[in-house]
Amino acid sequence: MAKGSLQPERASVLMYHNIGIPPKGAKLRGLYVRPRMFSFQMWYLKRAGFQVVSLDEMVRFAKEDSGKFLKKSGGKRLVSLTFDDGYLDFFENAFPVLKKYGYPATVFVVSGSAGKYNGWDSDTLGVRKTLMDWDKIKLISKEGITIGAHTVSHPRLSALAGDGIVKEVSGSKAEIEERIGKPVDFFCYPYGDFNDEAVRQVRDSGFLGAVSVNRGFLYKGDDPFKIKRVPVWLNTWPLSFIYKLHSDYEVKKGIPGR
């Protein structure tokens, strides 16, 4: 048995982008997970006895005594599901599966691009990927999906300063809250790019936590504004998905110093 499977005191935050078939000619095809594979992954979480929880539960897990928290959860290993950017294929392909299993999830929305496309990287990737409009964002928010902020325009925050960071971080929070009529408590750093000033601004804006793209698991005492995640890619086949969750593979792949 892998060492990681003997560590129920750690939790996994899974990172997804697109749930769909990568179009011909698209670059960074790894950002896609095929719908059938996504369905298998959600089935496996249930079959293997994982408890899928919201990000606010994950923050509680990191802050509270992990043993007591796991006792309250029945000793099940915890997983959270996160989806970056707010693509339409989440609504079409992931949302129905999540409803089937009753799983909570968090979708991080680029507030200035809702209903448009991925203008921040469409030229680089060679594909325009449609984003959910506000009507769909509000609908999933009412159906158990947490909406998080992913800035206004998806910039690299470390390249900004002062009012630039404030507008991107606080501005996205304010707009999403106005649109959906609910508090927005979680943030996602675009490109996984952040520095001390960006973290400070996220904290000062009233968020409860933020996710990065740094690889690894969540443990008691971890900084809730630098949450590591387990990426799920196009080539994350069934055995590799299982291996990611039950072994120390993601720990070894993690970026040091963050």
C-alpha positions in Angstrom: 0.0 0.0 0.0 1.3 3.5 -0.9 2.5 5.6 1.9 0.0 8.4 1.1 -3.0 6.0 1.6 -2.0 5.8 5.2 -2.3 9.5 5.7 -6.0 10.4 6.2 -5.0 13.6 8.0 -4.2 15.2 4.7 -6.7 16.5 2.2 -6.7 16.9 -1.6 -7.9 19.9 -3.6 -8.3 18.8 -7.2 -7.7 21.3 -10.0 -9.6 21.2 -13.3 -9.9 23.6 -16.2 -11.9 22.3 -19.2 -14.2 19.3 -19.1 -14.5 18.5 -22.8 -12.9 17.2 -25.9 -9.8 19.2 -26.9 -10.4 20.8 -30.3 -8.1 20.0 -33.2 -5.0 22.3 -33.2 -5.5 23.4 -29.6 -2.3 23.9 -27.6 -2.0 22.9 -24.0 -4.4 20.0 -24.6 -3.6 18.9 -21.1 -6.0 21.5 -19.7 -8.8 19.3 -20.9 -10.4 16.3 -19.2 -12.7 14.2 -21.3 -16.3 14.0 -20.0 -16.2 10.2 -19.7 -13.0 10.3 -17.8 -14.4 13.0 -15.5 -17.4 10.8 -14.8 -15.1 8.0 -13.9 -13.1 10.2 -11.5 -16.3 11.3 -9.7 -17.5 7.7 -9.5 -14.1 6.7 -8.1 -14.2 9.3 -5.3 -17.5 7.8 -4.1 -16.5 4.2 -4.6 -13.2 4.7 -2.7 -14.9 6.4 0.2 -13.7 10.0 -0.2 -15.8 12.7 1.3 -16.2 15.6 -1.2 -16.4 18.9 0.7 -16.5 22.6 -0.1 -13.4 24.9 0.2 -14.7 26.4 3.4 -14.6 23.0 5.0 -11.1 22.6 3.7 -10.0 25.8 5.5 -11.6 24.5 8.7 -9.7 21.3 8.2 -6.4 23.2 8.0 -7.3 25.4 11.0 -8.8 22.8 13.4 -7.2 19.7 15.0 -7.2 17.4 12.0 -7.9 14.3 14.1 -11.1 15.8 15.6 -12.2 17.1 12.2 -11.7 13.7 10.6 -13.6 12.1 13.5 -16.5 14.3 12.8 -16.3 13.4 9.1 -16.4 9.7 9.9 -12.7 9.3 9.2 -13.1 9.7 5.5 -10.4 11.3 3.4 -11.4 14.8 2.2 -11.4 16.1 -1.3 -12.5 19.4 -2.8 -13.2 20.0 -6.5 -12.1 23.3 -8.1 -12.5 24.5 -11.7 -10.5 27.5 -13.0 -11.8 30.2 -15.4 -15.6 29.4 -15.5 -15.8 27.7 -18.9 -19.1 26.8 -20.5 -18.1 23.2 -20.7 -18.3 23.1 -16.9 -22.0 23.8 -17.2 -22.5 21.4 -20.0 -20.3 18.4 -18.9 -19.2 18.7 -15.3 -22.3 20.2 -13.6 -24.7 17.4 -14.4 -22.2 14.8 -13.0 -21.7 16.8 -9.8 -25.5 17.1 -9.4 -25.8 13.3 -9.9 -23.4 12.6 -6.9 -24.5 15.6 -4.9 -20.9 17.0 -4.8 -20.1 20.6 -4.0 -17.5 22.3 -6.1 -15.9 25.8 -6.6 -15.7 27.6 -9.9 -13.4 30.5 -10.2 -14.8 33.2 -12.5 -12.9 35.9 -14.4 -15.5 38.6 -13.8 -14.7 40.8 -16.7 -15.0 38.0 -19.3 -18.2 36.3 -18.2 -20.2 35.3 -21.3 -17.2 36.0 -23.5 -14.1 33.8 -24.1 -10.5 33.3 -22.8 -9.1 36.5 -24.2 -6.0 36.3 -21.9 -4.6 33.2 -23.6 -6.7 32.4 -26.7 -4.0 33.5 -29.1 -1.3 31.5 -27.3 -3.5 28.4 -27.1 -4.9 28.7 -30.6 -8.5 28.3 -29.4 -11.3 30.5 -28.2 -13.0 28.8 -25.2 -16.5 30.1 -24.4 -17.1 31.2 -20.8 -20.3 30.9 -18.8 -22.5 34.0 -18.8 -23.9 35.5 -15.6 -27.3 33.7 -16.0 -25.5 30.3 -15.9 -23.2 31.4 -13.1 -26.1 32.5 -11.0 -27.9 29.2 -11.8 -25.1 27.0 -10.6 -24.6 29.2 -7.6 -28.2 28.4 -6.6 -27.6 24.7 -7.1 -24.7 24.2 -4.7 -21.7 25.4 -6.6 -19.5 28.0 -4.9 -18.4 30.9 -7.1 -14.9 32.2 -6.4 -13.0 35.1 -7.9 -10.2 34.8 -10.5 -9.6 38.5 -11.0 -11.3 40.9 -13.5 -9.0 40.2 -16.5 -6.7 37.2 -15.6 -3.4 39.1 -15.3 -0.2 38.1 -13.7 -0.6 39.7 -10.3 3.2 39.8 -9.6 3.5 42.3 -12.5 1.0 44.7 -10.9 1.2 47.0 -7.9 -0.9 49.3 -5.8 -4.3 50.2 -7.5 -3.7 47.6 -10.2 -3.8 44.7 -7.8 -6.7 46.3 -5.8 -8.8 46.6 -8.9 -8.2 43.0 -10.0 -8.7 41.4 -6.6 -11.3 43.5 -4.8 -13.0 44.5 -8.1 -13.6 40.9 -9.1 -15.0 40.1 -5.6 -17.3 43.0 -5.6 -18.7 42.4 -9.1 -19.3 38.7 -8.6 -21.0 39.4 -5.2 -23.3 41.9 -6.9 -24.2 39.6 -9.7 -24.9 36.4 -7.7 -26.1 38.1 -4.4 -23.8 36.0 -2.3 -20.5 36.5 -0.5 -17.4 35.5 -2.5 -15.0 33.9 0.0 -12.3 32.3 -2.2 -9.8 33.5 -4.7 -7.6 31.8 -7.4 -4.3 33.3 -8.5 -4.2 33.5 -12.4 -1.4 31.4 -13.8 -0.7 30.5 -10.1 1.3 33.7 -10.1 1.5 35.6 -6.8 3.8 37.4 -4.5 3.6 38.8 -0.9 1.7 41.9 -2.0 -0.9 39.8 -3.9 -1.4 37.5 -1.0 -1.8 40.5 1.3 -4.3 42.1 -1.0 -6.4 38.9 -1.2 -6.4 38.7 2.6 -7.2 42.3 3.1 -10.1 42.1 0.5 -12.0 39.8 2.9 -11.4 36.4 1.3 -11.1 33.4 3.5 -8.6 31.6 1.4 -6.9 31.3 -2.0 -5.7 28.4 -4.2 -2.5 28.2 -6.1 -1.2 25.9 -8.8 1.6 24.6 -6.6 1.3 20.9 -6.3 0.6 18.9 -3.1 -1.9 18.3 -0.4 -3.5 20.3 2.4 -2.3 19.7 6.0 -3.2 21.1 9.4 -1.6 24.5 9.8 -1.1 25.2 6.1 -1.6 28.8 5.0 -5.2 29.1 3.7 -4.0 31.7 1.2 -1.5 29.4 -0.5 -3.5 26.2 -0.8 -1.8 23.6 -3.0 -3.8 21.5 -5.4 -3.6 18.2 -7.3 -3.9 18.9 -11.1 -6.0 16.6 -13.2 -5.0 16.6 -16.9 -6.0 15.0 -20.2 -3.5 12.2 -19.6 -4.7 11.6 -16.0 -6.0 8.1 -16.8 -7.8 5.9 -14.2 -4.6 4.4 -12.6 -2.8 7.7 -12.6 -5.8 9.4 -11.0 -5.8 6.8 -8.3 -2.1 7.1 -7.9 -2.3 10.8 -7.5 -4.7 10.5 -4.6 -3.2 7.6 -2.7 0.6 8.1 -3.1 3.1 10.9 -2.4 3.5 11.6 -6.1 2.1 15.1 -5.9 4.2 15.9 -2.8 7.3 15.0 -4.8 6.2 17.1 -7.8 5.5 20.1 -5.6 7.3 23.4 -6.0 9.5 24.2 -3.0 9.7 27.5 -1.3 6.1 28.6 -1.7 
